Structure formats: structure tokens, C-alpha cells
Amino acid sequence: MRILTVSGSLQAGSANRALLDMAREVAPDGVEVEHFDGLRDLPFFDPGLDGAGAIPAVERWRQAVVDADALLIASPEYGHSLPGVLKNGIDWLIGSGELYRKTVALTASVAERHRGLKGLAALEETLGAVDAHIVWSQPAVRGPDLAAEVAGIVRRLVDVVSAFSNEYR
Ligand SMILES: Cc1cc2nc3c(=O)[nH]c(=O)nc-3n(C[C@H](O)[C@H](O)[C@H](O)COP(=O)(O)O)c2cc1C
């Protein structure tokens, strides 16, 4: 099973990126956790560019999502919404459909439990437009319990994907 992690933050030392690194560390044997680092390479979405010839950064992004059984997205909230770089990445997948019924967990690395909720709600709205299967959407609080919380998110993804593949075996 393969989980693709995606961070809504591009900054060096990102707490969300650190959370995703933690997900790789706590993943059970047999679960491959791979990080997609190419959101910053995507051009601003332009439907006119799509179909006018392959754009390598877009192809890489689409293939990474296709190859994943599930996505784990950790993102900061910017201006009460999701970061533009993440929205741009998702926009490139709307027409091509890679996120359709894809199992996705959303979280935000936060200092306090009530932070990041508007960003997650905006992300849910956007992913709802592509019929992604959202199985988790809660901030994760930085502190001594973070690793256990991240392990819980990974477990949820593994459980959902395993149940799905058993159903269709
Ligand atoms: C320009 C900017 C806007 C932000 N807007 C919000 C916001 O609307 N709500 C919020 O809770 N935090 C907001 N924050 C705080 C970030 O969400 C927070 O610092 C987050 O942990 C950064 O994640 P990172 O360390 O992964 O980059 C903002 C930060 C920046 C730099």
C-alpha cells in the first residue's frame, strides 16, 4: 500500500512537512509513505495550457496521485482558507480526475486545537468538488501526543484502503 503525502506549506522548517515526515516514521510495515515535493514547480493553473502539450511538472503530479492508494495532506491555514499553492495543485487535477473517489486524510499541524479549522473546511469544500473520499479532517496538535495522533491518521487510511480492497477482491 502506498500513501502519498502532500504539504500545503512550502517554507523551510514547515511544521506540516515535519508532521508528514513523522507519518513515514510511524507507518506500519508494508505501507510505503512517499512525499510529493513538486507543488512549487506547477505553473498557475490555466485551462488553456492543459491539453496544449505535456507539462512535465503537471504530469509528475498527476502520476504521483494515480500511483497512490491514498493521500495524506497536511496544510496550514492562510487567510482563513487553504494556501494558494495547494489550491493550484488541486485545480490541475479537477478536469483530469485523479482525485475522483481517492481516499484522502486532511490535517493541519497546529499549536492549539481550535486553529486551522477554516483552512481544513476550505480544503474539504475543494476536494468535495472532485468527489475525493475524505476519511479524516482534523488538526493535529503539536506536542507530546503528536506522534500518536499521526499514527492514528495513518491507521485510518490503512483501514479504509484495506477494507476497500477486501470488498473488491
Ligand atoms: C500569511 C499567513 C497567513 C496566515 N493565516 C492564518 C489564518 O488565517 N489562520 C490561522 O489559524 N493561522 C494562520 N497563519 C498561521 C499558519 O497557519 C501557521 O503558522 C502554520 O503553522 C504554518 O505552517 P507551516 O509551519 O507548515 O508552514 C498564517 C500564516 C501566514 C504566514
The ligand as an SDF file (V2000), in Angstrom:
LIG
                    3D

 31 33  0  0  0  0  0  0  0  0999 V2000
    0.4380   34.8410    5.5570 C   0  0  0  0  0  0  0  0  0  0  0  0
   -0.0620   33.9480    6.6550 C   0  0  0  0  0  0  0  0  0  0  0  0
   -1.4100   33.8340    6.9090 C   0  0  0  0  0  0  0  0  0  0  0  0
   -1.8830   33.0250    7.9290 C   0  0  0  0  0  0  0  0  0  0  0  0
   -3.2210   32.9470    8.1560 N   0  0  0  0  0  0  0  0  0  0  0  0
   -3.6810   32.1710    9.1620 C   0  0  0  0  0  0  0  0  0  0  0  0
   -5.0840   32.0510    9.4100 C   0  0  0  0  0  0  0  0  0  0  0  0
   -5.9140   32.6220    8.7150 O   0  0  0  0  0  0  0  0  0  0  0  0
   -5.4890   31.2660   10.4480 N   0  0  0  0  0  0  0  0  0  0  0  0
   -4.5930   30.5730   11.2370 C   0  0  0  0  0  0  0  0  0  0  0  0
   -5.0210   29.8560   12.1640 O   0  0  0  0  0  0  0  0  0  0  0  0
   -3.2560   30.6700   11.0280 N   0  0  0  0  0  0  0  0  0  0  0  0
   -2.7940   31.4440   10.0070 C   0  0  0  0  0  0  0  0  0  0  0  0
   -1.4460   31.5250    9.7740 N   0  0  0  0  0  0  0  0  0  0  0  0
   -0.5400   30.7350   10.6150 C   0  0  0  0  0  0  0  0  0  0  0  0
   -0.1190   29.4280    9.9310 C   0  0  0  0  0  0  0  0  0  0  0  0
   -1.2370   28.6660    9.5660 O   0  0  0  0  0  0  0  0  0  0  0  0
    0.7300   28.6420   10.9130 C   0  0  0  0  0  0  0  0  0  0  0  0
    1.8880   29.3950   11.2250 O   0  0  0  0  0  0  0  0  0  0  0  0
    1.1490   27.2840   10.3860 C   0  0  0  0  0  0  0  0  0  0  0  0
    1.6130   26.5040   11.4540 O   0  0  0  0  0  0  0  0  0  0  0  0
    2.2710   27.3510    9.3760 C   0  0  0  0  0  0  0  0  0  0  0  0
    2.5130   26.0420    8.9280 O   0  0  0  0  0  0  0  0  0  0  0  0
    3.9480   25.5540    8.4360 P   0  0  0  0  0  0  0  0  0  0  0  0
    4.8750   25.6250    9.6360 O   0  0  0  0  0  0  0  0  0  0  0  0
    3.7310   24.1650    7.9610 O   0  0  0  0  0  0  0  0  0  0  0  0
    4.3960   26.4780    7.3430 O   0  0  0  0  0  0  0  0  0  0  0  0
   -0.9670   32.3240    8.7410 C   0  0  0  0  0  0  0  0  0  0  0  0
    0.4190   32.4160    8.4800 C   0  0  0  0  0  0  0  0  0  0  0  0
    0.8590   33.2090    7.4480 C   0  0  0  0  0  0  0  0  0  0  0  0
    2.3510   33.2980    7.1840 C   0  0  0  0  0  0  0  0  0  0  0  0
  1  2  1  0
  2  3  1  0
  2 30  2  0
  3  4  2  0
  4  5  1  0
  4 28  1  0
  5  6  2  0
  6  7  1  0
  6 13  1  0
  7  8  2  0
  7  9  1  0
  9 10  1  0
 10 11  2  0
 10 12  1  0
 12 13  2  0
 13 14  1  0
 14 15  1  0
 14 28  1  0
 15 16  1  0
 16 17  1  0
 16 18  1  0
 18 19  1  0
 18 20  1  0
 20 21  1  0
 20 22  1  0
 22 23  1  0
 23 24  1  0
 24 25  2  0
 24 26  1  0
 24 27  1  0
 28 29  2  0
 29 30  1  0
 30 31  1  0
M  END
$$$$
